[in-house]
Amino acid sequence: MSEISILAIDLAKNSFQVCAVRGDGTIVSNRAVSRPRLYELLAKQEGCIVAMEACATSHHWGRVAVSYDTTFV
């Protein structure tokens, strides 16, 4: 997944929309993932920007992203 420079995540309760974007703006994927799959995705993702809206759970997911060596925005 090293070609991905930005992960844009729309947070929800049980499923999350994740859009992976290359540095040139090309969308690599845009799909819904489950909560366990989001943990796996962040763990496997090499360093990149993780962007999400500000909400109650964004703090939790920001800590998860940072713990896996990504940049939280």
PDB file of N, CA, C and O in Angstrom:
ATOM      1  N   MET A   1       0.806  -1.202   0.000  1.00  0.00           N
ATOM      2  CA  MET A   1       0.000   0.000   0.000  1.00  0.00           C
ATOM      3  C   MET A   1       0.852   1.270   0.000  1.00  0.00           C
ATOM      4  O   MET A   1       0.331   2.341   0.311  1.00  0.00           O
ATOM      5  N   SER A   2       2.100   1.192  -0.326  1.00  0.00           N
ATOM      6  CA  SER A   2       2.988   2.344  -0.238  1.00  0.00           C
ATOM      7  C   SER A   2       2.621   3.456  -1.203  1.00  0.00           C
ATOM      8  O   SER A   2       3.059   4.589  -1.003  1.00  0.00           O
ATOM      9  N   GLU A   3       1.831   3.186  -2.250  1.00  0.00           N
ATOM     10  CA  GLU A   3       1.455   4.224  -3.192  1.00  0.00           C
ATOM     11  C   GLU A   3       0.418   5.189  -2.619  1.00  0.00           C
ATOM     12  O   GLU A   3       0.183   6.252  -3.195  1.00  0.00           O
ATOM     13  N   ILE A   4      -0.197   4.839  -1.506  1.00  0.00           N
ATOM     14  CA  ILE A   4      -1.246   5.668  -0.907  1.00  0.00           C
ATOM     15  C   ILE A   4      -0.613   6.761  -0.059  1.00  0.00           C
ATOM     16  O   ILE A   4       0.226   6.491   0.800  1.00  0.00           O
ATOM     17  N   SER A   5      -1.029   8.010  -0.314  1.00  0.00           N
ATOM     18  CA  SER A   5      -0.501   9.116   0.486  1.00  0.00           C
ATOM     19  C   SER A   5      -1.547   9.684   1.435  1.00  0.00           C
ATOM     20  O   SER A   5      -1.197  10.316   2.432  1.00  0.00           O
ATOM     21  N   ILE A   6      -2.838   9.467   1.137  1.00  0.00           N
ATOM     22  CA  ILE A   6      -3.909   9.958   2.012  1.00  0.00           C
ATOM     23  C   ILE A   6      -4.982   8.886   2.156  1.00  0.00           C
ATOM     24  O   ILE A   6      -5.416   8.287   1.172  1.00  0.00           O
ATOM     25  N   LEU A   7      -5.400   8.654   3.394  1.00  0.00           N
ATOM     26  CA  LEU A   7      -6.579   7.837   3.679  1.00  0.00           C
ATOM     27  C   LEU A   7      -7.634   8.781   4.236  1.00  0.00           C
ATOM     28  O   LEU A   7      -7.453   9.346   5.315  1.00  0.00           O
ATOM     29  N   ALA A   8      -8.721   8.954   3.522  1.00  0.00           N
ATOM     30  CA  ALA A   8      -9.829   9.774   4.002  1.00  0.00           C
ATOM     31  C   ALA A   8     -10.877   8.827   4.565  1.00  0.00           C
ATOM     32  O   ALA A   8     -11.354   7.933   3.866  1.00  0.00           O
ATOM     33  N   ILE A   9     -11.232   9.022   5.824  1.00  0.00           N
ATOM     34  CA  ILE A   9     -12.129   8.086   6.499  1.00  0.00           C
ATOM     35  C   ILE A   9     -13.375   8.821   6.984  1.00  0.00           C
ATOM     36  O   ILE A   9     -13.284   9.816   7.703  1.00  0.00           O
ATOM     37  N   ASP A  10     -14.542   8.314   6.578  1.00  0.00           N
ATOM     38  CA  ASP A  10     -15.815   8.813   7.078  1.00  0.00           C
ATOM     39  C   ASP A  10     -16.205   7.903   8.231  1.00  0.00           C
ATOM     40  O   ASP A  10     -16.523   6.730   8.030  1.00  0.00           O
ATOM     41  N   LEU A  11     -16.179   8.449   9.435  1.00  0.00           N
ATOM     42  CA  LEU A  11     -16.421   7.650  10.632  1.00  0.00           C
ATOM     43  C   LEU A  11     -17.903   7.374  10.837  1.00  0.00           C
ATOM     44  O   LEU A  11     -18.749   8.214  10.529  1.00  0.00           O
ATOM     45  N   ALA A  12     -18.205   6.211  11.349  1.00  0.00           N
ATOM     46  CA  ALA A  12     -19.563   5.818  11.697  1.00  0.00           C
ATOM     47  C   ALA A  12     -19.478   4.848  12.870  1.00  0.00           C
ATOM     48  O   ALA A  12     -18.409   4.665  13.453  1.00  0.00           O
ATOM     49  N   LYS A  13     -20.579   4.242  13.209  1.00  0.00           N
ATOM     50  CA  LYS A  13     -20.586   3.359  14.367  1.00  0.00           C
ATOM     51  C   LYS A  13     -20.012   1.977  14.053  1.00  0.00           C
ATOM     52  O   LYS A  13     -19.145   1.492  14.781  1.00  0.00           O
ATOM     53  N   ASN A  14     -20.476   1.345  12.993  1.00  0.00           N
ATOM     54  CA  ASN A  14     -20.058  -0.028  12.698  1.00  0.00           C
ATOM     55  C   ASN A  14     -19.360  -0.211  11.351  1.00  0.00           C
ATOM     56  O   ASN A  14     -18.610  -1.171  11.173  1.00  0.00           O
ATOM     57  N   SER A  15     -19.591   0.682  10.417  1.00  0.00           N
ATOM     58  CA  SER A  15     -18.897   0.591   9.130  1.00  0.00           C
ATOM     59  C   SER A  15     -18.340   1.970   8.793  1.00  0.00           C
ATOM     60  O   SER A  15     -18.893   2.995   9.192  1.00  0.00           O
ATOM     61  N   PHE A  16     -17.253   1.976   8.062  1.00  0.00           N
ATOM     62  CA  PHE A  16     -16.528   3.202   7.769  1.00  0.00           C
ATOM     63  C   PHE A  16     -16.248   3.275   6.276  1.00  0.00           C
ATOM     64  O   PHE A  16     -15.867   2.274   5.669  1.00  0.00           O
ATOM     65  N   GLN A  17     -16.429   4.433   5.686  1.00  0.00           N
ATOM     66  CA  GLN A  17     -16.092   4.622   4.277  1.00  0.00           C
ATOM     67  C   GLN A  17     -14.643   5.089   4.223  1.00  0.00           C
ATOM     68  O   GLN A  17     -14.289   6.097   4.835  1.00  0.00           O
ATOM     69  N   VAL A  18     -13.812   4.361   3.497  1.00  0.00           N
ATOM     70  CA  VAL A  18     -12.385   4.677   3.419  1.00  0.00           C
ATOM     71  C   VAL A  18     -12.015   4.926   1.960  1.00  0.00           C
ATOM     72  O   VAL A  18     -12.218   4.071   1.098  1.00  0.00           O
ATOM     73  N   CYS A  19     -11.471   6.111   1.702  1.00  0.00           N
ATOM     74  CA  CYS A  19     -11.021   6.472   0.361  1.00  0.00           C
ATOM     75  C   CYS A  19      -9.499   6.603   0.402  1.00  0.00           C
ATOM     76  O   CYS A  19      -8.964   7.431   1.138  1.00  0.00           O
ATOM     77  N   ALA A  20      -8.811   5.791  -0.383  1.00  0.00           N
ATOM     78  CA  ALA A  20      -7.349   5.824  -0.462  1.00  0.00           C
ATOM     79  C   ALA A  20      -6.953   6.602  -1.708  1.00  0.00           C
ATOM     80  O   ALA A  20      -7.438   6.321  -2.804  1.00  0.00           O
ATOM     81  N   VAL A  21      -6.055   7.596  -1.534  1.00  0.00           N
ATOM     82  CA  VAL A  21      -5.682   8.496  -2.618  1.00  0.00           C
ATOM     83  C   VAL A  21      -4.168   8.538  -2.776  1.00  0.00           C
ATOM     84  O   VAL A  21      -3.433   8.588  -1.790  1.00  0.00           O
ATOM     85  N   ARG A  22      -3.710   8.518  -4.020  1.00  0.00           N
ATOM     86  CA  ARG A  22      -2.283   8.659  -4.322  1.00  0.00           C
ATOM     87  C   ARG A  22      -1.881  10.132  -4.208  1.00  0.00           C
ATOM     88  O   ARG A  22      -2.734  11.012  -4.088  1.00  0.00           O
ATOM     89  N   GLY A  23      -0.604  10.378  -4.247  1.00  0.00           N
ATOM     90  CA  GLY A  23      -0.086  11.743  -4.170  1.00  0.00           C
ATOM     91  C   GLY A  23      -0.547  12.645  -5.290  1.00  0.00           C
ATOM     92  O   GLY A  23      -0.642  13.859  -5.108  1.00  0.00           O
ATOM     93  N   ASP A  24      -0.838  12.070  -6.459  1.00  0.00           N
ATOM     94  CA  ASP A  24      -1.288  12.874  -7.600  1.00  0.00           C
ATOM     95  C   ASP A  24      -2.796  13.092  -7.613  1.00  0.00           C
ATOM     96  O   ASP A  24      -3.325  13.704  -8.541  1.00  0.00           O
ATOM     97  N   GLY A  25      -3.498  12.595  -6.584  1.00  0.00           N
ATOM     98  CA  GLY A  25      -4.940  12.790  -6.476  1.00  0.00           C
ATOM     99  C   GLY A  25      -5.768  11.656  -7.047  1.00  0.00           C
ATOM    100  O   GLY A  25      -6.996  11.701  -6.976  1.00  0.00           O
ATOM    101  N   THR A  26      -5.137  10.651  -7.607  1.00  0.00           N
ATOM    102  CA  THR A  26      -5.843   9.504  -8.153  1.00  0.00           C
ATOM    103  C   THR A  26      -6.408   8.649  -7.025  1.00  0.00           C
ATOM    104  O   THR A  26      -5.701   8.317  -6.073  1.00  0.00           O
ATOM    105  N   ILE A  27      -7.682   8.298  -7.137  1.00  0.00           N
ATOM    106  CA  ILE A  27      -8.312   7.446  -6.126  1.00  0.00           C
ATOM    107  C   ILE A  27      -7.926   5.994  -6.384  1.00  0.00           C
ATOM    108  O   ILE A  27      -8.164   5.457  -7.466  1.00  0.00           O
ATOM    109  N   VAL A  28      -7.329   5.369  -5.374  1.00  0.00           N
ATOM    110  CA  VAL A  28      -6.928   3.969  -5.461  1.00  0.00           C
ATOM    111  C   VAL A  28      -8.108   3.070  -5.124  1.00  0.00           C
ATOM    112  O   VAL A  28      -8.364   2.088  -5.821  1.00  0.00           O
ATOM    113  N   SER A  29      -8.825   3.404  -4.060  1.00  0.00           N
ATOM    114  CA  SER A  29     -10.019   2.646  -3.681  1.00  0.00           C
ATOM    115  C   SER A  29     -10.932   3.536  -2.855  1.00  0.00           C
ATOM    116  O   SER A  29     -10.491   4.505  -2.236  1.00  0.00           O
ATOM    117  N   ASN A  30     -12.201   3.192  -2.857  1.00  0.00           N
ATOM    118  CA  ASN A  30     -13.206   3.904  -2.072  1.00  0.00           C
ATOM    119  C   ASN A  30     -14.249   2.867  -1.697  1.00  0.00           C
ATOM    120  O   ASN A  30     -15.099   2.502  -2.509  1.00  0.00           O
ATOM    121  N   ARG A  31     -14.178   2.394  -0.451  1.00  0.00           N
ATOM    122  CA  ARG A  31     -15.050   1.289  -0.048  1.00  0.00           C
ATOM    123  C   ARG A  31     -15.427   1.387   1.419  1.00  0.00           C
ATOM    124  O   ARG A  31     -14.784   2.084   2.204  1.00  0.00           O
ATOM    125  N   ALA A  32     -16.476   0.677   1.765  1.00  0.00           N
ATOM    126  CA  ALA A  32     -16.906   0.580   3.158  1.00  0.00           C
ATOM    127  C   ALA A  32     -16.158  -0.573   3.813  1.00  0.00           C
ATOM    128  O   ALA A  32     -15.986  -1.634   3.212  1.00  0.00           O
ATOM    129  N   VAL A  33     -15.717  -0.358   5.046  1.00  0.00           N
ATOM    130  CA  VAL A  33     -15.035  -1.411   5.802  1.00  0.00           C
ATOM    131  C   VAL A  33     -15.637  -1.493   7.203  1.00  0.00           C
ATOM    132  O   VAL A  33     -16.191  -0.519   7.712  1.00  0.00           O
ATOM    133  N   SER A  34     -15.521  -2.652   7.806  1.00  0.00           N
ATOM    134  CA  SER A  34     -16.012  -2.860   9.169  1.00  0.00           C
ATOM    135  C   SER A  34     -14.998  -2.314  10.177  1.00  0.00           C
ATOM    136  O   SER A  34     -13.868  -1.984   9.819  1.00  0.00           O
ATOM    137  N   ARG A  35     -15.412  -2.226  11.418  1.00  0.00           N
ATOM    138  CA  ARG A  35     -14.526  -1.765  12.485  1.00  0.00           C
ATOM    139  C   ARG A  35     -13.259  -2.624  12.601  1.00  0.00           C
ATOM    140  O   ARG A  35     -12.160  -2.069  12.630  1.00  0.00           O
ATOM    141  N   PRO A  36     -13.376  -3.973  12.669  1.00  0.00           N
ATOM    142  CA  PRO A  36     -12.150  -4.785  12.739  1.00  0.00           C
ATOM    143  C   PRO A  36     -11.255  -4.611  11.509  1.00  0.00           C
ATOM    144  O   PRO A  36     -10.029  -4.614  11.621  1.00  0.00           O
ATOM    145  N   ARG A  37     -11.872  -4.463  10.345  1.00  0.00           N
ATOM    146  CA  ARG A  37     -11.097  -4.289   9.117  1.00  0.00           C
ATOM    147  C   ARG A  37     -10.380  -2.935   9.104  1.00  0.00           C
ATOM    148  O   ARG A  37      -9.286  -2.834   8.548  1.00  0.00           O
ATOM    149  N   LEU A  38     -10.968  -1.891   9.703  1.00  0.00           N
ATOM    150  CA  LEU A  38     -10.303  -0.588   9.770  1.00  0.00           C
ATOM    151  C   LEU A  38      -9.044  -0.675  10.626  1.00  0.00           C
ATOM    152  O   LEU A  38      -8.018  -0.089  10.279  1.00  0.00           O
ATOM    153  N   TYR A  39      -9.115  -1.403  11.744  1.00  0.00           N
ATOM    154  CA  TYR A  39      -7.908  -1.619  12.553  1.00  0.00           C
ATOM    155  C   TYR A  39      -6.823  -2.300  11.715  1.00  0.00           C
ATOM    156  O   TYR A  39      -5.665  -1.885  11.740  1.00  0.00           O
ATOM    157  N   GLU A  40      -7.199  -3.348  10.973  1.00  0.00           N
ATOM    158  CA  GLU A  40      -6.237  -4.065  10.129  1.00  0.00           C
ATOM    159  C   GLU A  40      -5.662  -3.153   9.049  1.00  0.00           C
ATOM    160  O   GLU A  40      -4.458  -3.164   8.794  1.00  0.00           O
ATOM    161  N   LEU A  41      -6.516  -2.378   8.427  1.00  0.00           N
ATOM    162  CA  LEU A  41      -6.086  -1.474   7.359  1.00  0.00           C
ATOM    163  C   LEU A  41      -5.068  -0.464   7.872  1.00  0.00           C
ATOM    164  O   LEU A  41      -4.050  -0.225   7.222  1.00  0.00           O
ATOM    165  N   LEU A  42      -5.333   0.129   9.030  1.00  0.00           N
ATOM    166  CA  LEU A  42      -4.400   1.106   9.601  1.00  0.00           C
ATOM    167  C   LEU A  42      -3.091   0.444  10.030  1.00  0.00           C
ATOM    168  O   LEU A  42      -2.025   1.050   9.920  1.00  0.00           O
ATOM    169  N   ALA A  43      -3.165  -0.786  10.515  1.00  0.00           N
ATOM    170  CA  ALA A  43      -1.958  -1.489  10.945  1.00  0.00           C
ATOM    171  C   ALA A  43      -1.050  -1.818   9.760  1.00  0.00           C
ATOM    172  O   ALA A  43       0.174  -1.767   9.886  1.00  0.00           O
ATOM    173  N   LYS A  44      -1.638  -2.153   8.620  1.00  0.00           N
ATOM    174  CA  LYS A  44      -0.864  -2.545   7.447  1.00  0.00           C
ATOM    175  C   LYS A  44      -0.390  -1.357   6.616  1.00  0.00           C
ATOM    176  O   LYS A  44       0.575  -1.476   5.861  1.00  0.00           O
ATOM    177  N   GLN A  45      -1.058  -0.219   6.747  1.00  0.00           N
ATOM    178  CA  GLN A  45      -0.755   0.952   5.930  1.00  0.00           C
ATOM    179  C   GLN A  45       0.588   1.564   6.314  1.00  0.00           C
ATOM    180  O   GLN A  45       0.854   1.816   7.490  1.00  0.00           O
ATOM    181  N   GLU A  46       1.427   1.799   5.316  1.00  0.00           N
ATOM    182  CA  GLU A  46       2.677   2.504   5.573  1.00  0.00           C
ATOM    183  C   GLU A  46       2.346   3.968   5.854  1.00  0.00           C
ATOM    184  O   GLU A  46       1.217   4.403   5.624  1.00  0.00           O
ATOM    185  N   GLY A  47       3.312   4.722   6.344  1.00  0.00           N
ATOM    186  CA  GLY A  47       3.091   6.108   6.728  1.00  0.00           C
ATOM    187  C   GLY A  47       2.359   6.919   5.670  1.00  0.00           C
ATOM    188  O   GLY A  47       2.777   6.960   4.513  1.00  0.00           O
ATOM    189  N   CYS A  48       1.276   7.558   6.062  1.00  0.00           N
ATOM    190  CA  CYS A  48       0.500   8.409   5.172  1.00  0.00           C
ATOM    191  C   CYS A  48      -0.329   9.361   6.031  1.00  0.00           C
ATOM    192  O   CYS A  48      -0.327   9.265   7.258  1.00  0.00           O
ATOM    193  N   ILE A  49      -1.023  10.264   5.386  1.00  0.00           N
ATOM    194  CA  ILE A  49      -1.937  11.166   6.081  1.00  0.00           C
ATOM    195  C   ILE A  49      -3.276  10.455   6.237  1.00  0.00           C
ATOM    196  O   ILE A  49      -3.793   9.870   5.285  1.00  0.00           O
ATOM    197  N   VAL A  50      -3.828  10.508   7.436  1.00  0.00           N
ATOM    198  CA  VAL A  50      -5.163   9.974   7.692  1.00  0.00           C
ATOM    199  C   VAL A  50      -6.052  11.162   8.019  1.00  0.00           C
ATOM    200  O   VAL A  50      -5.848  11.841   9.025  1.00  0.00           O
ATOM    201  N   ALA A  51      -7.048  11.413   7.159  1.00  0.00           N
ATOM    202  CA  ALA A  51      -7.946  12.551   7.338  1.00  0.00           C
ATOM    203  C   ALA A  51      -9.343  12.059   7.677  1.00  0.00           C
ATOM    204  O   ALA A  51      -9.852  11.126   7.055  1.00  0.00           O
ATOM    205  N   MET A  52      -9.961  12.696   8.673  1.00  0.00           N
ATOM    206  CA  MET A  52     -11.329  12.356   9.057  1.00  0.00           C
ATOM    207  C   MET A  52     -11.985  13.569   9.693  1.00  0.00           C
ATOM    208  O   MET A  52     -11.308  14.509  10.109  1.00  0.00           O
ATOM    209  N   GLU A  53     -13.298  13.539   9.763  1.00  0.00           N
ATOM    210  CA  GLU A  53     -14.004  14.671  10.358  1.00  0.00           C
ATOM    211  C   GLU A  53     -13.836  14.666  11.874  1.00  0.00           C
ATOM    212  O   GLU A  53     -13.545  13.635  12.481  1.00  0.00           O
ATOM    213  N   ALA A  54     -14.024  15.822  12.461  1.00  0.00           N
ATOM    214  CA  ALA A  54     -13.938  15.926  13.913  1.00  0.00           C
ATOM    215  C   ALA A  54     -15.268  15.464  14.514  1.00  0.00           C
ATOM    216  O   ALA A  54     -16.320  16.031  14.220  1.00  0.00           O
ATOM    217  N   CYS A  55     -15.209  14.442  15.345  1.00  0.00           N
ATOM    218  CA  CYS A  55     -16.386  13.946  16.051  1.00  0.00           C
ATOM    219  C   CYS A  55     -15.903  13.231  17.308  1.00  0.00           C
ATOM    220  O   CYS A  55     -14.700  13.173  17.564  1.00  0.00           O
ATOM    221  N   ALA A  56     -16.803  12.703  18.071  1.00  0.00           N
ATOM    222  CA  ALA A  56     -16.443  12.077  19.344  1.00  0.00           C
ATOM    223  C   ALA A  56     -15.448  10.933  19.179  1.00  0.00           C
ATOM    224  O   ALA A  56     -14.546  10.781  20.003  1.00  0.00           O
ATOM    225  N   THR A  57     -15.595  10.134  18.137  1.00  0.00           N
ATOM    226  CA  THR A  57     -14.706   8.983  17.979  1.00  0.00           C
ATOM    227  C   THR A  57     -13.430   9.294  17.194  1.00  0.00           C
ATOM    228  O   THR A  57     -12.549   8.439  17.095  1.00  0.00           O
ATOM    229  N   SER A  58     -13.316  10.488  16.642  1.00  0.00           N
ATOM    230  CA  SER A  58     -12.119  10.811  15.863  1.00  0.00           C
ATOM    231  C   SER A  58     -10.867  10.811  16.736  1.00  0.00           C
ATOM    232  O   SER A  58      -9.778  10.510  16.247  1.00  0.00           O
ATOM    233  N   HIS A  59     -11.004  11.142  18.009  1.00  0.00           N
ATOM    234  CA  HIS A  59      -9.850  11.112  18.910  1.00  0.00           C
ATOM    235  C   HIS A  59      -9.321   9.682  19.057  1.00  0.00           C
ATOM    236  O   HIS A  59      -8.113   9.448  19.014  1.00  0.00           O
ATOM    237  N   HIS A  60     -10.237   8.742  19.231  1.00  0.00           N
ATOM    238  CA  HIS A  60      -9.840   7.341  19.341  1.00  0.00           C
ATOM    239  C   HIS A  60      -9.127   6.891  18.065  1.00  0.00           C
ATOM    240  O   HIS A  60      -8.029   6.338  18.125  1.00  0.00           O
ATOM    241  N   TRP A  61      -9.754   7.129  16.914  1.00  0.00           N
ATOM    242  CA  TRP A  61      -9.161   6.673  15.654  1.00  0.00           C
ATOM    243  C   TRP A  61      -7.871   7.413  15.340  1.00  0.00           C
ATOM    244  O   TRP A  61      -6.980   6.851  14.704  1.00  0.00           O
ATOM    245  N   GLY A  62      -7.754   8.653  15.771  1.00  0.00           N
ATOM    246  CA  GLY A  62      -6.495   9.380  15.614  1.00  0.00           C
ATOM    247  C   GLY A  62      -5.375   8.717  16.399  1.00  0.00           C
ATOM    248  O   GLY A  62      -4.261   8.578  15.896  1.00  0.00           O
ATOM    249  N   ARG A  63      -5.665   8.306  17.636  1.00  0.00           N
ATOM    250  CA  ARG A  63      -4.656   7.604  18.441  1.00  0.00           C
ATOM    251  C   ARG A  63      -4.275   6.267  17.810  1.00  0.00           C
ATOM    252  O   ARG A  63      -3.108   5.877  17.831  1.00  0.00           O
ATOM    253  N   VAL A  64      -5.257   5.572  17.253  1.00  0.00           N
ATOM    254  CA  VAL A  64      -4.976   4.304  16.575  1.00  0.00           C
ATOM    255  C   VAL A  64      -4.061   4.552  15.378  1.00  0.00           C
ATOM    256  O   VAL A  64      -3.073   3.841  15.193  1.00  0.00           O
ATOM    257  N   ALA A  65      -4.387   5.559  14.566  1.00  0.00           N
ATOM    258  CA  ALA A  65      -3.577   5.865  13.369  1.00  0.00           C
ATOM    259  C   ALA A  65      -2.155   6.245  13.757  1.00  0.00           C
ATOM    260  O   ALA A  65      -1.202   5.785  13.128  1.00  0.00           O
ATOM    261  N   VAL A  66      -1.998   7.073  14.780  1.00  0.00           N
ATOM    262  CA  VAL A  66      -0.666   7.491  15.224  1.00  0.00           C
ATOM    263  C   VAL A  66       0.123   6.307  15.772  1.00  0.00           C
ATOM    264  O   VAL A  66       1.338   6.230  15.585  1.00  0.00           O
ATOM    265  N   SER A  67      -0.553   5.395  16.440  1.00  0.00           N
ATOM    266  CA  SER A  67       0.152   4.238  17.000  1.00  0.00           C
ATOM    267  C   SER A  67       0.729   3.342  15.900  1.00  0.00           C
ATOM    268  O   SER A  67       1.673   2.587  16.132  1.00  0.00           O
ATOM    269  N   TYR A  68       0.147   3.437  14.701  1.00  0.00           N
ATOM    270  CA  TYR A  68       0.642   2.648  13.559  1.00  0.00           C
ATOM    271  C   TYR A  68       1.528   3.477  12.640  1.00  0.00           C
ATOM    272  O   TYR A  68       1.735   3.102  11.487  1.00  0.00           O
ATOM    273  N   ASP A  69       2.056   4.603  13.131  1.00  0.00           N
ATOM    274  CA  ASP A  69       3.012   5.423  12.389  1.00  0.00           C
ATOM    275  C   ASP A  69       2.427   6.064  11.148  1.00  0.00           C
ATOM    276  O   ASP A  69       3.068   6.078  10.098  1.00  0.00           O
ATOM    277  N   THR A  70       1.211   6.598  11.255  1.00  0.00           N
ATOM    278  CA  THR A  70       0.638   7.408  10.189  1.00  0.00           C
ATOM    279  C   THR A  70       0.466   8.815  10.721  1.00  0.00           C
ATOM    280  O   THR A  70       0.576   9.034  11.927  1.00  0.00           O
ATOM    281  N   THR A  71       0.204   9.754   9.863  1.00  0.00           N
ATOM    282  CA  THR A  71       0.001  11.142  10.276  1.00  0.00           C
ATOM    283  C   THR A  71      -1.477  11.421  10.336  1.00  0.00           C
ATOM    284  O   THR A  71      -2.181  11.246   9.341  1.00  0.00           O
ATOM    285  N   PHE A  72      -1.961  11.848  11.475  1.00  0.00           N
ATOM    286  CA  PHE A  72      -3.386  12.110  11.681  1.00  0.00           C
ATOM    287  C   PHE A  72      -3.673  13.569  11.395  1.00  0.00           C
ATOM    288  O   PHE A  72      -2.977  14.452  11.896  1.00  0.00           O
ATOM    289  N   VAL A  73      -4.703  13.832  10.584  1.00  0.00           N
ATOM    290  CA  VAL A  73      -5.116  15.202  10.268  1.00  0.00           C
ATOM    291  C   VAL A  73      -6.551  15.384  10.683  1.00  0.00           C
ATOM    292  O   VAL A  73      -7.111  16.466  10.511  1.00  0.00           O
TER     293      VAL A  73
END
